[in-house]
Amino acid sequence: MKSYIKIYGPPIEKAIIELKKVAVDLPTISKGNLSRSMIPSGETMIGDFDFAFEWTKEPNETQLLRLIFNIDEALRDLGCRYTIVTK
């Protein structure tokens, strides 16, 4: 299962760099959040989405909200927007 991110507006390259940092940092979050549910990497994509976070199992609502919070924090100062789809 993956959470796909579509970035809108510049700076897309800087946003992808920040998303890669989020992918590496998230699995270290303590019990009850993401813990071992997420593979510590993300992938840049060409097509409908720009980036994807990979889950080892289906995420629950808390895990998804934690991911969204961390993405919001990472992209806050860049001024770009994004959408997220998990499937």
Secondary structure, 3 states (H helix, E strand, C coil): CEEEEEEECCCHHHHHHHHHHHHHHHHHCCCCCCHHHEEEEEEECCCCCCEEEEECCCCCHHHHHHHHHHHHHHHHHHCCEEEEEEC
